């Protein structure tokens, strides 16, 4: 059981480039999330999805886009990368319903230079 | 009102001591309060969680104390061990949806 798998683990982007961070889960979870983690700032929610075809903005969505065509996959797209997007990105998933455990991937460390 | 304030930012405890991390919130609609543990290079993992209908929850050496009137909750790690050295995040969410609001994290170092 792989849980939540993120690729790549590390990436360096030049300013203005685009990329997609991949996230897949094999737990048949309805809910999926993207967070970014900056030093001393905790985790901030970028986008979330409550099921295939349904996505919504979190606290810090600017500069990002998502799609959810299947239950398993929830890719995060960065368009026109900026230095402010240098961060560690975590994908997570959980069952639907109240107060269930969120399972996190191992993260993608992105540097924009 | 969506913030969860966490303190201290860092903490050094001797082996066998008690580690205490505190969090405070404003949004009275929050009704689920988990603590996540994160080791370097890993994603956060659920450690223990509490709902506001109880004032304390204990799992092994880890205890959450919850004060609904003060809108505060804390994590106590008894008999702290070097293997507990990690970053700890408190979080909160509202009923019906697991959209966690995280604290800023506490880096715990347990010295041998």
Contacts between the chains, C-beta under 8 A, distances in Angstrom:
chain1	res1	chain2	res2	distance
A	4	B	43	7.5
A	31	B	97	7.9
A	31	B	98	5.8
A	33	B	99	7.6
A	35	B	102	7.9
A	40	B	9	7.0
A	40	B	104	6.0
A	40	B	105	7.4
A	41	B	104	6.0
A	42	B	6	7.5
A	42	B	89	6.2
A	42	B	102	4.1
A	42	B	103	5.6
A	42	B	104	4.4
A	42	B	105	5.4
A	43	B	44	7.3
A	43	B	89	7.0
A	43	B	100	7.8
A	43	B	102	4.4
A	44	B	102	7.7
A	45	B	99	6.5
A	45	B	100	7.5
A	45	B	101	7.9
A	48	B	99	6.3
A	50	B	97	7.7
A	58	B	99	7.5
A	59	B	2	7.7
A	90	B	43	5.3
A	90	B	44	7.3
A	92	B	43	7.5
A	94	B	98	4.7
A	97	B	98	8.0
A	98	B	32	7.1
A	98	B	95	5.4
A	98	B	96	6.0
A	98	B	98	7.9
A	99	B	31	7.6
A	99	B	32	3.9
A	99	B	49	7.1
A	99	B	51	6.8
A	99	B	93	7.0
A	99	B	95	7.4
A	99	B	98	6.8
A	100	B	98	5.7
A	101	B	34	7.6
A	101	B	46	4.7
A	101	B	49	7.7
A	102	B	46	7.1
A	102	B	98	5.9
A	102	B	100	6.3
A	104	B	43	3.2
A	104	B	44	5.1
A	104	B	45	6.9
A	105	B	43	5.4
A	106	B	41	7.3
A	106	B	42	5.9
A	106	B	43	5.2
A	107	B	41	7.7
A	107	B	42	7.6
A	107	B	43	5.6
